[in-house]
């Protein structure tokens, strides 16, 4: 009996070790990717949505918008795409709020495109991909918080986009170590799902 149990225990131990090793590697990849800025000339700059409060961008959304607008003003892309749908109880979308904010910051309305339906990263990137296909374009700079960069790049690739990630450095999330790690750990679970979905 012991000779039969020992191999099973070893197999379980090996399986557990592989799972833990894979998880640690994913956490490390999320952190490392969040420190990279791949911004370079592209067709459009895509700013991922975040909460808005009665028509005003939340501090997180404002930090993302400020970074995206700065990239646009640097001339890295002609178009700025703002994303984000309407949440429960909201009367306007995150994208619409982002558009108004960008215009106030000097971006002409003609340079701004909206993806105002997506409520998740995947939904938003699907909408962005549709906008880009209509223009026969695919190169995008992806703007969000650092923890989001790895998965965002994977999802963009799934929808046929060539994505260059460029994280904002001014998000209030980045100023709170506990918040950063809670998001990083959440991403360490979401990233493998994104990888499996992409392959599927």
C-alpha positions in Angstrom: 0.0 0.0 0.0 2.8 2.4 0.9 4.5 1.8 -2.4 1.3 2.9 -4.2 0.7 5.9 -2.1 4.2 7.3 -2.4 4.1 7.8 -6.2 0.7 9.5 -5.9 2.0 11.8 -3.2 5.0 12.7 -5.3 2.8 13.4 -8.3 0.6 15.7 -6.3 3.7 17.4 -4.8 5.1 17.9 -8.3 1.8 19.2 -9.6 1.5 21.6 -6.7 5.1 22.8 -7.3 4.4 23.4 -10.9 1.2 25.4 -10.1 3.0 27.5 -7.5 6.0 28.1 -9.8 3.7 29.1 -12.7 1.8 31.5 -10.4 5.0 33.1 -9.1 6.2 33.5 -12.7 2.9 35.2 -13.7 3.1 37.6 -10.8 6.7 38.5 -11.8 5.6 39.0 -15.4 2.8 41.3 -14.4 5.2 43.4 -12.3 7.9 43.5 -15.0 5.6 44.4 -17.8 4.1 47.1 -15.7 7.5 48.8 -15.5 8.0 48.8 -19.3 6.9 51.7 -21.5 6.7 50.6 -25.1 5.3 53.8 -26.5 6.3 54.4 -30.1 4.6 55.8 -33.2 1.3 54.1 -33.9 -2.0 54.6 -35.5 -4.0 55.4 -32.3 -3.6 55.8 -28.6 -6.2 53.7 -26.6 -7.0 54.9 -23.1 -8.8 52.2 -21.1 -11.8 53.3 -19.1 -12.2 53.5 -15.3 -14.8 54.9 -13.0 -16.4 58.3 -13.6 -18.4 60.3 -11.1 -21.5 62.2 -12.4 -19.6 63.1 -15.6 -16.2 63.7 -14.0 -13.3 61.3 -14.4 -12.2 59.5 -11.2 -8.6 60.1 -10.2 -7.7 56.7 -11.8 -9.4 57.6 -15.1 -7.9 61.1 -15.1 -4.4 59.7 -14.6 -4.9 57.4 -17.6 -6.4 60.2 -19.7 -3.5 62.6 -18.8 -1.0 60.0 -19.9 -2.8 59.3 -23.2 -3.2 63.0 -23.9 0.5 63.5 -23.3 1.4 60.8 -25.8 -1.0 62.3 -28.3 0.6 65.8 -27.8 4.0 64.2 -28.4 2.8 63.2 -31.8 2.9 59.4 -31.4 -0.5 58.9 -33.0 -3.1 61.0 -34.8 -6.1 59.4 -33.1 -7.0 59.1 -29.4 -9.5 56.4 -28.6 -11.3 56.6 -25.3 -13.1 53.5 -24.0 -15.6 52.5 -21.4 -19.3 51.9 -21.3 -22.1 53.0 -18.9 -22.1 51.4 -15.5 -25.2 50.6 -13.4 -27.0 53.8 -12.4 -24.8 56.0 -14.6 -26.2 58.4 -17.2 -23.1 58.7 -19.3 -20.3 56.5 -20.4 -16.7 56.5 -19.3 -15.7 57.1 -22.9 -18.0 60.2 -23.2 -16.5 61.6 -20.0 -13.0 60.9 -21.3 -13.8 62.6 -24.6 -15.0 65.8 -22.8 -11.9 65.8 -20.6 -9.6 65.4 -23.6 -11.2 68.2 -25.4 -10.8 70.5 -22.4 -7.1 69.5 -22.4 -6.7 70.7 -26.0 -7.3 67.6 -28.1 -9.6 68.4 -31.0 -12.9 66.5 -31.2 -11.9 65.3 -34.7 -9.0 63.4 -33.3 -11.0 61.5 -30.7 -12.8 58.2 -31.3 -15.2 56.6 -28.8 -15.7 52.9 -27.8 -18.6 53.4 -25.4 -20.0 49.9 -25.0 -17.3 47.8 -23.3 -17.6 47.1 -19.6 -14.6 44.8 -19.5 -11.1 44.8 -21.0 -12.1 42.2 -23.5 -15.3 44.0 -24.6 -13.5 47.3 -24.9 -10.6 45.9 -27.0 -13.1 44.1 -29.2 -14.7 47.4 -29.9 -11.4 49.1 -30.5 -10.4 46.4 -32.9 -13.6 47.0 -34.9 -12.8 50.7 -35.1 -9.3 50.0 -36.2 -10.4 47.5 -38.9 -12.7 50.1 -40.3 -9.7 52.3 -40.8 -7.4 49.5 -42.0 -5.2 50.1 -39.0 -3.9 47.9 -36.2 -1.0 49.6 -34.3 -2.1 51.0 -31.0 -0.5 52.4 -27.8 -2.4 50.9 -24.9 -2.7 53.2 -21.8 -3.9 51.9 -18.4 -2.4 51.3 -15.0 0.8 49.3 -14.7 -0.8 46.2 -13.3 -3.0 46.0 -16.4 -0.3 46.0 -19.0 0.4 42.3 -19.5 -3.2 41.2 -19.8 -4.1 44.2 -21.9 -1.4 43.4 -24.4 -2.6 39.8 -24.6 -6.2 40.7 -25.2 -5.2 43.3 -27.8 -3.3 40.6 -29.7 -6.3 38.2 -29.5 -8.3 40.8 -31.5 -5.7 41.2 -34.1 -4.1 44.4 -32.8 -0.4 45.2 -32.5 -0.3 46.7 -29.1 2.5 48.8 -27.4 1.8 49.1 -23.7 2.4 52.5 -22.0 1.4 52.6 -18.3 0.5 55.7 -16.5 2.8 56.6 -13.5 0.4 59.0 -11.8 -2.5 56.7 -10.9 -3.5 56.9 -7.2 -3.4 53.1 -7.2 0.3 53.1 -7.8 0.8 55.3 -4.6 -0.8 52.6 -2.4 1.4 49.5 -2.1 -1.5 47.4 -0.7 -3.7 48.4 -3.6 -1.0 47.7 -6.1 -0.4 44.2 -4.8 -4.1 43.4 -4.6 -4.4 44.3 -8.3 -1.3 42.4 -9.2 -2.5 39.3 -7.5 -5.9 39.6 -9.2 -4.1 39.9 -12.6 -2.0 36.8 -11.8 -5.3 34.8 -12.0 -6.7 36.7 -15.0 -3.6 36.5 -17.2 -3.6 32.7 -17.5 -7.3 32.9 -18.5 -6.4 35.5 -21.1 -3.6 33.3 -22.4 -5.9 30.2 -22.7 -8.6 32.2 -24.3 -6.1 33.6 -26.9 -4.9 30.1 -27.8 -8.5 28.9 -28.1 
